[in-house]
Amino acid sequence: MSKSLSLKAPAKINFYLQITGNRPDGYHDLVMIMQSVDLSDRVDLRQTASEAIVVHCDHPQVPQDRTNLADRAAHLMQQRFPSVGGIEIKIHKNIPIAAGLAGGSTDAAAVLVGIDRLWQLGLTQPELRELAAQLGSDIPFCISGGTALATGRGEVITPVADLADVAIVICKPKDIAISTAWAYQTFRAAGLLAQGKQLQPSHDRSSEMLAVLEAAKDKHNQALIEVATQLGQLLYNDLERVVLPAHPAIVQLKQQLQAQAPLGVLMSGSGATVFAIARDLEHARQIAKSVVAGLPNIEAWVTKTIGNGIQDFLD
Ligand code: C5P
């Protein structure tokens, strides 16, 4: 009998992204603190009678061929597990694409989780993460989501106490799409590590941020604002050092957000998305409204942090 399921695949933001080394494989060693947010795609999976993998997406710019990460995830599962047969995948996009929010990665994570469930493969989280790492650096995080430390090239995940319900504004310039490969290659070409211009250990704020997040788990909800305030002061992203000089519109967006007195503002991943931490959802709505009114070509979403990755889609 053919079975189907619908999954909710959340976006991520980076509270912290530090490049700590150039790797011989062309990638970079990273220290990232990643956070899932309640802005999600819906991924529907259906077993079919044939052996074919068919991917549909309702966003015109998402490729529907083998370059689509969800398609690659399904092929990887078929190669690894001979029992996995034909599948139809429908992606309903809400997460902006090429935005530094891991939209493609989270859809691929949903395909891995969904196929494991549909064919009852019984994979553990580490096994799913190992498969995910073969497809892309952000995909292992997307499987379990929440709040996590990601090291290596991003695929080594250490869970951190989840920080849920912090209000976030996500803003994206409509006409800027940044290639992640371009951002990292530009960072390397500029010699920002080789010239000893990396952050000094005294400026490495990841440990401090992890301590703030760890302490947050013992606090009541009333203290959330305190945690968010401390977190906002520690936000850091090395890729801003190459992306901001190339894109004045993102600098302007950061300035416009900062003028609304949020708790913190940072570019997410390789951009072009910039997020702000707000005091609460009402404050987040005000910030979003004023940024959209003040700047042309900005799309904004009001959302919040969540403590989970791929989950069942509940209507
Ligand atoms: O792993 P993923 O395919 O998502 O990475 C996209 C691109 O980002 C890579 O091709 C690489 O150029 C760059 N990257 C990197 N170091 C990382 C992660 C990504 O240089 N740790």
Boltz pocket constraint, residues with backbone or C-beta under 6 A from the ligand:
constraints:
  - pocket:
      binder: B
      contacts: [[A, 26], [A, 27], [A, 28], [A, 29], [A, 30], [A, 135], [A, 136], [A, 137], [A, 138], [A, 152], [A, 153], [A, 154], [A, 180], [A, 181], [A, 182], [A, 184], [A, 185]]
      max_distance: 6.0
